[in-house]
Amino acid sequence: MNIFKHLMLVAGLSHREAAAYHDVRLDTIRSWSINRNPAPSGVINELTELINKMLTAVDQAMEAIEQQHTSPTVIELGSYR
């Protein structure tokens, strides 16, 4: 698996979502995913920044939960698409 496809999966993006996020054609995403053409370094940087923002949001949510007086035994995080 190449770095673009790995980052895309970690970010939870489908091919269509990645195409919309990077403002490129779906065929371009598929080409990058199978390493027919390497993804530009700027695209890799954008995905890395997206993942870092997601991790920061999770950290902030966990801090807010921990500051509450009650401690839940299970915390479930999700997203809506």
Secondary structure, 3 states (H helix, E strand, C coil): CCHHHHHHHHHCCCHHHHHHHHCCCHHHHHHHHCCCCCCCHHHHHHHHHHHHHHHHHHHHHHHHHHCCCCCCCCCCCCCCC
